Amino acid sequence: MPPPLLSMRMIKSILHHTLYLGHSQRHCAQALGVSKGVVAKYLNAAAAADLDWASIEPLDEAGLEQRLFPIRANGNIPVSPDYASIHRQLSNKGVTLMLLWQEYQADHLGRRTLQYSQFCERYRQYTRTLKRSMRQVHRAGEKLFVDFAGPTLSLVNGTRAHLFVSSLGASHYTYAQAMPGQKTVDWITGMTGALHFMGGVPELIVPDNARAVIAQPDRYEPRVNDTVLDFARHYGCSILPARPYKPQDKAGVESAVQVVERWIMARLRHTRLNDLGAANQAIRPLLKQLNERAFQKLPGSRASMFADIDAPALRPLPASRYEYARFKTVRVHVDYHVEIDGHRYSVPHALVGSALDARLSAHAVELLHRGNRVAMHVRSDQRGGFTTVDAHMPAAHRAHRQWTPQRLIHWGSTIGVATGAFIEQLLVRNKHPEHGYRSALGLLSLARRYGRDRLERACAIALSLHACHYRTVRDILANGRDQIEQPAGADWYSPQHEHLRGARSYH
């Protein structure tokens, strides 16, 4: 039998008029505003089902339909979709109601299914039964909402622990960590802990407009501070702060904060917490229970939804954990060094006078010029000290830095023994060896003009005269005295002459 055109209430009225009141079909049709054929059709259906008014009267509409139209009631009712599963699958990227409707039809071939408009309308009715925080549809792995809870935890040492909370948009997978405050370093520590707790990186991190995170709040173009941007670059994600005074932009974490306050903080109110370490140790098992607790109106839990939806969509973590760094602007001094916390670090000498961005971590100093790293040093706490890289120096300064007494003596020894000994005497006779550097370099430069052999002989002559001066060697070479053959092995005596006086002249 084809589906009835009338509601079961109207059909029961027809049967009441005809079977109980005894009205004719014509009178019943006039009273109820239907045709005689419709009245006859349902009277025939009641007769075929062997129904009289005594058996019809106690039946409700569903029971009457079951007795009158068993085929329609049992085999022609549309298959009801699993709207909880549909709501969860919509969190996956690219999944639409049209796609889910087509899959629903394919899964129930040969059975009656809902049309697309009915499918969508019943889904909208389903979503209205959910909590407000669950109505938002977020793509898997898209957003991580972060915030601090309002209440704090009391510690034995008299301080209070602030609770950092994060929640993924699709699965509502939650993370919580106790912090000493709500400064930039605490936000960074919390977000870093959340990413490594979840084992992946979302596309966006959504904080509120806290001053520790946002350098310049604005409804349309907020500017995140440099440290938070550096954190985002390290993990390959973006920071999208919520609009000022718009908590609905991060309703997911607002709900997560409320749940954390009830399921974690309330349970710790009588627990003795010595310090932050003890607080976090107490939070971990409660956080695990929170994520594994079953939803009230949806199948599964935060942990199971995270494993099914968010975890596969998260980007992989970088090889190293982010190390907190702060930024400051520095200017390059004339000695091509910048000063940071009393210590001086070198940069390429061409940047003298330029303003650089210094990235300061616990162990390193990075110097950036227009976003490009130009120098990197191990951080030093020595105030008044210098850390200099030879490659940053001008060529002349680099050459001067390489001048040492040993280097100059070795250089002279390559020319000859006398030259090496002469340079050693030049350096020794000065109070500070650097005072003799110029004389030694000037002496070595004579080899280019007169040759190495002549310089070696001139140095030997100067040494024999105990005249260890640059100008002495220069004059010997200029006069050609080094080219005069010297008598070998003969002692020199003064000749006899009339001006020679004897010992008696000095009595």
C-alpha positions as CSV (number, residue, x, y, z in Angstrom):
1,M,0.0,0.0,0.0
2,P,1.4,3.5,-0.8
3,P,2.1,5.8,2.0
4,P,-1.0,7.5,3.4
5,L,-1.7,11.1,2.5
6,L,-3.3,11.9,5.8
7,S,-1.8,12.0,9.3
8,M,-2.6,9.1,11.7
9,R,-4.7,11.4,13.8
10,M,-7.0,12.2,10.8
11,I,-7.2,8.5,9.9
12,K,-8.2,7.6,13.5
13,S,-10.9,10.3,13.3
14,I,-12.3,8.7,10.1
15,L,-12.5,5.3,11.8
16,H,-14.1,6.9,14.9
17,H,-16.8,8.5,12.8
18,T,-17.6,5.4,10.8
19,L,-16.9,2.5,13.1
20,Y,-17.9,4.0,16.5
21,L,-20.5,6.7,15.6
22,G,-21.9,4.8,12.7
23,H,-21.8,7.7,10.2
24,S,-22.1,7.0,6.6
25,Q,-19.0,7.4,4.4
26,R,-20.7,10.5,2.8
27,H,-21.5,12.1,6.1
28,C,-18.0,11.3,7.5
29,A,-16.4,12.8,4.3
30,Q,-18.4,16.0,4.7
31,A,-17.7,16.3,8.4
32,L,-13.9,15.9,8.1
33,G,-13.5,17.6,4.7
34,V,-12.1,14.6,2.8
35,S,-13.4,12.6,-0.2
36,K,-15.6,9.5,0.1
37,G,-12.8,7.6,-1.7
38,V,-10.4,8.4,1.2
39,V,-12.9,7.3,3.8
40,A,-13.5,4.1,1.9
41,K,-9.7,3.5,1.6
42,Y,-9.1,3.6,5.3
43,L,-12.2,1.6,6.1
44,N,-10.9,-1.1,3.8
45,A,-7.5,-1.0,5.4
46,A,-9.1,-1.5,8.9
47,A,-11.2,-4.4,7.6
48,A,-8.1,-6.0,6.0
49,A,-6.3,-5.7,9.3
50,D,-9.4,-7.1,11.1
51,L,-9.8,-4.1,13.3
52,D,-12.9,-2.8,15.0
53,W,-13.3,0.3,17.1
54,A,-12.8,-1.6,20.3
55,S,-9.3,-2.7,19.2
56,I,-8.5,0.7,17.6
57,E,-9.4,3.0,20.5
58,P,-6.5,2.0,22.9
59,L,-3.9,2.3,20.2
60,D,-1.7,5.3,19.9
61,E,-0.8,6.7,16.5
62,A,2.4,4.6,16.1
63,G,0.5,1.5,17.1
64,L,-2.4,2.2,14.7
65,E,0.1,2.7,11.9
66,Q,1.8,-0.6,12.8
67,R,-1.6,-2.4,12.5
68,L,-2.9,-0.6,9.4
69,F,0.3,-0.4,7.4
70,P,2.8,-3.0,8.7
71,I,5.0,-2.8,5.5
72,R,5.4,0.9,5.8
73,A,6.0,0.8,9.6
74,N,8.6,-2.0,9.4
75,G,10.4,-1.6,6.1
76,N,9.8,1.9,4.7
77,I,10.9,4.2,7.6
78,P,14.0,6.2,6.6
79,V,17.2,5.1,8.2
80,S,18.2,7.6,10.8
81,P,21.8,8.9,10.4
82,D,24.3,8.9,13.3
83,Y,24.4,12.7,13.8
84,A,27.0,12.5,16.6
85,S,29.4,10.9,14.2
86,I,28.5,13.4,11.5
87,H,29.1,16.3,13.9
88,R,32.6,14.9,14.7
89,Q,33.5,14.2,11.0
90,L,32.7,17.8,10.0
91,S,35.9,18.7,12.0
92,N,38.0,17.1,9.3
93,K,39.3,19.4,6.6
94,G,37.2,19.4,3.4
95,V,34.3,17.4,4.9
96,T,30.9,18.8,4.1
97,L,27.3,17.9,4.8
98,M,26.8,17.1,1.1
99,L,29.7,14.6,1.2
100,L,28.4,13.0,4.4
101,W,24.9,12.7,3.0
102,Q,26.2,11.0,-0.1
103,E,28.1,8.5,2.1
104,Y,25.0,8.0,4.2
105,Q,23.0,7.1,1.1
106,A,25.8,4.8,-0.2
107,D,25.9,3.0,3.2
108,H,22.2,2.2,3.0
109,L,21.5,1.2,-0.5
110,G,18.2,-0.5,-0.9
111,R,16.7,1.1,2.1
112,R,14.7,4.3,2.4
113,T,17.0,7.3,3.3
114,L,16.5,11.0,4.0
115,Q,16.6,13.5,1.2
116,Y,19.4,16.1,1.5
117,S,17.2,18.9,2.8
118,Q,15.7,16.6,5.5
119,F,19.3,15.4,6.3
120,C,20.5,19.0,6.9
121,E,17.4,20.1,8.9
122,R,17.7,17.1,11.3
123,Y,21.4,17.8,11.7
124,R,20.6,21.4,12.6
125,Q,18.0,20.2,15.1
126,Y,20.7,17.9,16.6
127,T,23.3,20.7,17.0
128,R,20.7,22.8,18.9
129,T,20.7,20.1,21.6
130,L,24.5,20.5,22.2
131,K,26.2,22.9,24.5
132,R,27.1,26.3,23.0
133,S,30.8,25.6,23.1
134,M,30.3,22.5,21.0
135,R,28.4,24.2,18.2
136,Q,31.5,25.7,16.7
137,V,33.0,23.6,13.9
138,H,36.8,23.7,13.7
139,R,38.9,21.9,11.2
140,A,41.2,19.2,12.6
141,G,44.6,20.5,13.6
142,E,43.6,24.1,12.8
143,K,43.5,26.0,16.1
144,L,44.9,25.7,19.6
145,F,43.3,28.1,22.0
146,V,45.4,29.2,25.0
147,D,44.6,31.3,28.2
148,F,45.3,31.5,31.9
149,A,42.7,30.4,34.4
150,G,41.4,33.2,36.7
151,P,41.8,31.4,40.1
152,T,45.3,30.4,41.3
153,L,46.7,27.6,43.4
154,S,48.2,28.4,46.8
155,L,51.8,27.1,47.5
156,V,53.4,26.4,50.8
157,N,56.1,29.0,50.2
158,G,53.5,31.7,50.2
159,T,53.4,32.3,46.5
160,R,50.6,31.3,44.1
161,A,50.7,29.3,40.9
162,H,48.9,30.5,37.8
163,L,47.4,27.8,35.6
164,F,48.0,27.9,31.9
165,V,45.3,26.1,29.9
166,S,45.1,25.2,26.2
167,S,42.5,23.4,24.2
168,L,42.4,22.1,20.6
169,G,39.4,23.4,18.6
170,A,38.2,20.2,17.1
171,S,38.7,17.6,19.8
172,H,38.8,19.9,22.9
173,Y,41.9,18.0,24.0
174,T,43.1,19.9,27.0
175,Y,46.5,20.8,28.6
176,A,47.2,22.5,31.9
177,Q,50.5,23.6,33.6
178,A,51.2,25.6,36.7
179,M,53.3,28.8,36.1
180,P,54.9,31.3,38.5
181,G,53.2,34.2,36.7
182,Q,51.7,35.4,33.4
183,K,54.8,37.1,31.9
184,T,56.0,36.5,28.3
185,V,58.3,33.7,29.5
186,D,55.3,31.9,31.2
187,W,53.2,32.2,28.0
188,I,56.0,30.8,25.9
189,T,56.7,28.0,28.4
190,G,53.0,27.0,28.5
191,M,52.6,27.0,24.7
192,T,55.8,25.0,24.3
193,G,54.6,22.5,26.9
194,A,51.2,22.2,25.1
195,L,52.7,21.5,21.7
196,H,55.1,18.8,23.0
197,F,52.3,17.3,25.2
198,M,50.1,16.9,22.1
199,G,53.1,15.8,19.9
200,G,52.4,18.1,17.0
201,V,51.8,21.7,15.9
202,P,48.5,23.3,14.8
203,E,48.1,25.9,12.1
204,L,47.1,28.7,14.4
205,I,47.5,29.5,18.1
206,V,44.8,31.8,19.5
207,P,45.7,33.7,22.7
208,D,43.8,36.7,24.1
209,N,45.2,40.2,24.0
210,A,47.5,40.0,27.0
211,R,50.3,42.6,27.1
212,A,52.9,39.8,27.6
213,V,51.9,38.4,24.2
214,I,50.6,41.3,22.1
215,A,52.9,44.3,21.6
216,Q,50.2,46.4,20.0
217,P,46.6,45.3,20.4
218,D,44.2,46.2,17.5
219,R,40.9,44.9,16.4
220,Y,42.1,44.5,12.8
221,E,45.9,44.3,12.8
222,P,47.3,43.4,16.2
223,R,51.1,43.1,16.4
224,V,52.5,40.2,18.3
225,N,55.8,40.8,20.3
226,D,59.1,39.7,18.9
227,T,59.6,36.8,21.3
228,V,56.2,35.2,20.5
229,L,56.9,35.7,16.7
230,D,60.2,34.0,17.2
231,F,58.4,31.1,18.9
232,A,55.9,30.9,16.0
233,R,58.8,30.8,13.4
234,H,60.5,28.0,15.3
235,Y,57.4,25.8,15.3
236,G,56.1,26.9,11.8
237,C,52.7,28.1,13.0
238,S,50.9,31.5,13.2
239,I,49.6,33.5,16.1
240,L,46.0,34.9,15.7
241,P,45.0,36.8,18.8
242,A,41.3,37.0,19.6
243,R,39.6,40.4,19.2
244,P,39.7,42.6,22.3
245,Y,36.7,42.0,24.6
246,K,35.4,39.1,22.3
247,P,35.6,36.0,24.4
248,Q,33.5,34.1,21.9
249,D,36.6,34.1,19.6
250,K,38.1,31.6,22.0
251,A,35.1,30.0,23.4
252,G,36.8,26.6,23.3
253,V,39.5,27.6,25.8
254,E,36.9,29.5,27.9
255,S,35.0,26.2,28.3
256,A,38.3,24.3,28.9
257,V,39.3,26.8,31.6
258,Q,36.0,26.2,33.3
259,V,36.4,22.5,33.1
260,V,40.0,22.7,34.5
261,E,38.8,24.8,37.4
262,R,36.1,22.3,38.3
263,W,38.0,19.0,37.6
264,I,41.5,19.9,38.6
265,M,41.8,23.1,40.7
266,A,38.8,22.2,42.9
267,R,40.2,18.8,43.6
268,L,43.5,20.3,44.7
269,R,42.1,22.9,47.0
270,H,43.0,20.8,50.1
271,T,46.3,19.4,48.7
272,R,49.6,20.7,50.2
273,L,51.7,21.9,47.3
274,N,55.2,22.8,48.2
275,D,56.3,24.4,44.9
276,L,55.5,24.5,41.2
277,G,57.1,21.1,40.6
278,A,54.7,19.6,43.2
279,A,51.8,21.4,41.6
280,N,52.5,20.1,38.1
281,Q,53.1,16.6,39.5
282,A,49.6,16.7,41.1
283,I,48.0,18.1,37.9
284,R,49.2,15.4,35.5
285,P,47.0,12.4,36.7
286,L,44.0,14.7,37.0
287,L,44.6,16.0,33.5
288,K,44.7,12.5,32.2
289,Q,41.4,11.7,33.8
290,L,39.9,14.9,32.4
291,N,40.9,14.0,28.8
292,E,39.7,10.4,29.2
293,R,36.3,11.3,30.7
294,A,33.4,10.5,28.4
295,F,31.4,13.3,26.8
296,Q,27.8,13.7,28.0
297,K,26.1,14.1,24.6
298,L,28.8,13.0,22.1
299,P,30.4,9.5,21.8
300,G,34.0,9.1,23.0
301,S,36.2,11.5,25.0
302,R,38.6,14.3,24.4
303,A,41.5,11.7,24.2
304,S,39.7,9.5,21.7
305,M,38.6,12.4,19.6
306,F,42.1,13.8,19.6
307,A,43.5,10.4,18.5
308,D,40.9,10.2,15.7
309,I,40.7,13.8,14.5
310,D,43.4,16.2,15.6
311,A,46.5,14.0,16.1
312,P,46.7,12.9,12.4
313,A,46.2,16.5,11.2
314,L,48.9,18.2,13.4
315,R,52.2,19.1,11.8
316,P,55.3,17.4,13.1
317,L,57.4,19.0,15.9
318,P,60.8,20.5,15.0
319,A,63.9,18.6,15.9
320,S,64.7,20.8,18.9
321,R,62.5,22.3,21.7
322,Y,62.2,26.1,21.6
323,E,64.6,28.0,23.9
324,Y,63.2,31.2,25.3
325,A,64.8,34.3,23.8
326,R,64.3,38.0,24.3
327,F,65.1,40.7,21.7
328,K,66.6,44.1,22.0
329,T,68.0,46.7,19.6
330,V,71.7,47.5,19.7
331,R,74.0,49.8,17.7
332,V,77.4,48.8,16.4
333,H,80.3,50.9,17.9
334,V,83.3,52.1,16.0
335,D,85.3,49.1,17.1
336,Y,82.7,46.9,15.3
337,H,81.4,45.5,18.6
338,V,78.0,45.7,20.3
339,E,77.5,45.9,24.0
340,I,75.0,43.5,25.7
341,D,74.8,43.3,29.5
342,G,78.3,44.8,29.9
343,H,80.0,42.4,27.5
344,R,81.0,43.2,23.9
345,Y,80.4,41.0,20.9
346,S,81.9,41.5,17.4
347,V,80.0,41.9,14.1
348,P,81.3,42.4,10.6
349,H,83.1,45.7,10.5
350,A,81.1,46.9,7.5
351,L,78.1,47.3,9.9
352,V,79.7,50.0,12.1
353,G,77.0,52.5,13.0
354,S,74.1,50.2,12.1
355,A,71.2,49.3,14.4
356,L,70.9,45.5,14.8
357,D,68.4,43.2,16.5
358,A,69.9,41.0,19.2
359,R,68.3,37.7,20.0
360,L,69.4,36.7,23.5
361,S,68.8,33.2,24.8
362,A,70.3,31.5,27.9
363,H,73.4,30.3,26.0
364,A,73.7,32.3,22.8
365,V,73.7,35.8,21.3
366,E,72.4,36.1,17.7
367,L,72.8,39.5,15.9
368,L,70.3,40.2,13.1
369,H,70.5,42.8,10.4
370,R,67.2,43.3,8.5
371,G,66.2,39.8,9.6
372,N,69.4,38.1,8.5
373,R,71.8,36.7,11.0
374,V,75.2,38.4,10.7
375,A,76.9,37.0,13.9
376,M,76.4,34.4,16.6
377,H,78.4,34.1,19.8
378,V,78.3,32.0,22.9
379,R,76.8,34.2,25.6
380,S,79.3,35.4,28.2
381,D,78.6,36.9,31.7
382,Q,82.1,38.6,31.9
383,R,81.4,42.3,32.2
384,G,83.9,44.4,30.4
385,G,85.1,41.5,28.4
386,F,85.3,41.1,24.6
387,T,84.3,38.2,22.3
388,T,85.8,38.8,18.8
389,V,85.8,36.7,15.7
390,D,88.8,37.4,13.4
391,A,86.6,37.2,10.3
392,H,84.7,40.3,11.5
393,M,87.9,42.5,11.6
394,P,89.2,44.6,8.8
395,A,92.2,43.1,6.9
396,A,94.7,45.5,8.5
397,H,93.4,44.8,12.0
398,R,93.3,41.1,11.4
399,A,97.0,41.2,10.3
400,H,98.0,43.2,13.3
401,R,96.1,40.8,15.6
402,Q,98.3,38.0,14.0
403,W,101.5,39.8,14.9
404,T,103.1,38.1,17.9
405,P,106.7,38.0,19.0
406,Q,107.0,34.3,18.1
407,R,105.4,34.8,14.7
408,L,107.8,37.7,13.8
409,I,110.9,35.7,15.1
410,H,109.8,32.7,13.1
411,W,109.3,34.9,10.0
412,G,112.8,36.3,10.4
413,S,114.3,32.8,10.9
414,T,113.0,31.8,7.5
415,I,115.4,34.3,6.0
416,G,118.3,33.4,8.2
417,V,119.7,32.8,11.6
418,A,121.1,36.3,12.0
419,T,117.8,37.9,10.9
420,G,115.9,35.8,13.5
421,A,118.3,36.7,16.2
422,F,118.3,40.4,15.2
423,I,114.4,40.5,15.5
424,E,114.6,38.8,18.8
425,Q,117.0,41.5,20.1
426,L,114.6,44.2,18.7
427,L,111.7,42.8,20.7
428,V,113.7,42.1,23.9
429,R,115.2,45.6,24.3
430,N,111.7,47.2,24.4
431,K,109.7,47.3,27.6
432,H,106.7,45.8,25.7
433,P,107.2,43.6,22.7
434,E,104.6,45.5,20.7
435,H,106.8,48.5,20.7
436,G,109.3,46.6,18.5
437,Y,106.6,45.3,16.0
438,R,107.1,48.3,13.6
439,S,110.8,48.0,13.6
440,A,110.6,44.2,13.0
441,L,108.2,44.7,10.1
442,G,110.3,47.4,8.7
443,L,113.4,45.2,8.9
444,L,111.6,42.3,7.1
445,S,110.3,44.7,4.4
446,L,114.0,45.3,3.5
447,A,114.1,41.8,2.1
448,R,111.8,42.9,-0.8
449,R,114.2,45.7,-1.8
450,Y,117.6,44.2,-1.2
451,G,117.0,40.5,-1.2
452,R,117.0,37.9,1.6
453,D,120.8,37.1,1.3
454,R,121.9,40.8,1.7
455,L,119.5,41.3,4.6
456,E,120.9,38.2,6.4
457,R,124.5,39.5,6.0
458,A,123.5,43.0,7.1
459,C,121.9,41.6,10.2
460,A,125.0,39.6,11.0
461,I,127.2,42.7,10.7
462,A,124.8,44.7,13.0
463,L,124.8,41.9,15.6
464,S,128.7,41.9,15.6
465,L,128.6,45.7,16.2
466,H,125.9,45.2,19.0
467,A,123.8,47.9,17.1
468,C,120.4,46.3,17.1
469,H,118.4,49.1,15.4
470,Y,116.4,49.0,12.3
471,R,118.2,52.1,10.9
472,T,121.6,50.4,11.4
473,V,120.7,47.5,9.1
474,R,119.0,50.0,6.7
475,D,122.3,52.1,6.5
476,I,124.5,49.0,6.0
477,L,122.4,47.9,3.1
478,A,122.2,51.4,1.6
479,N,126.0,51.9,1.8
480,G,126.7,48.4,0.5
481,R,128.8,47.5,3.4
482,D,127.3,44.0,3.5
483,Q,128.9,43.4,0.1
484,I,132.5,44.2,1.3
485,E,134.5,41.0,2.1
486,Q,135.3,40.8,5.8
487,P,138.7,39.2,6.8
488,A,138.0,35.9,8.4
489,G,139.7,34.9,11.6
490,A,142.3,37.9,11.9
491,D,142.4,40.1,15.0
492,W,142.6,43.8,14.4
493,Y,145.3,46.0,16.0
494,S,145.7,49.7,15.9
495,P,148.8,50.7,13.8
496,Q,151.8,52.7,15.4
497,H,151.7,56.4,14.8
498,E,152.9,59.7,16.4
499,H,149.6,60.4,18.1
500,L,149.7,57.2,20.1
501,R,150.4,57.9,23.8
502,G,151.6,55.5,26.3
503,A,150.5,54.6,29.8
504,R,152.6,57.3,31.4
505,S,150.4,59.9,29.8
506,Y,147.5,58.9,32.2
507,H,149.4,59.2,35.5
